[in-house]
């Protein structure tokens, strides 16, 4: 389910392109579920979660591009701490 979204953010059709990634049936189901679980606040929460997910993905992609690698190469942060208690390396 990937599409080419390499348009400028200033392009007026970018929002339409992003909206076209999900089928109308999927969008309807998401909104119906959100509305059933919290009314209009549930729909707002859905929008908040979707916005957060898109921003996090965009920032992650930008950092990967900037750094030339993924953060920590997929390892947990604790793996960067040398000589943890009980370890003698």
Number of C-alpha atoms within 10 A of each C-alpha: 4 5 9 8 11 7 11 9 10 8 9 10 12 15 11 10 14 12 12 12 15 12 10 11 9 11 14 12 12 14 19 14 15 19 17 12 12 13 14 13 12 17 19 15 15 18 14 12 12 12 12 12 12 12 12 12 12 12 12 14 14 12 14 13 11 10 10 9 12 14 13 10 7 8 10 9 9 8 10 10 7 10 10 11 6 6 7 7 6
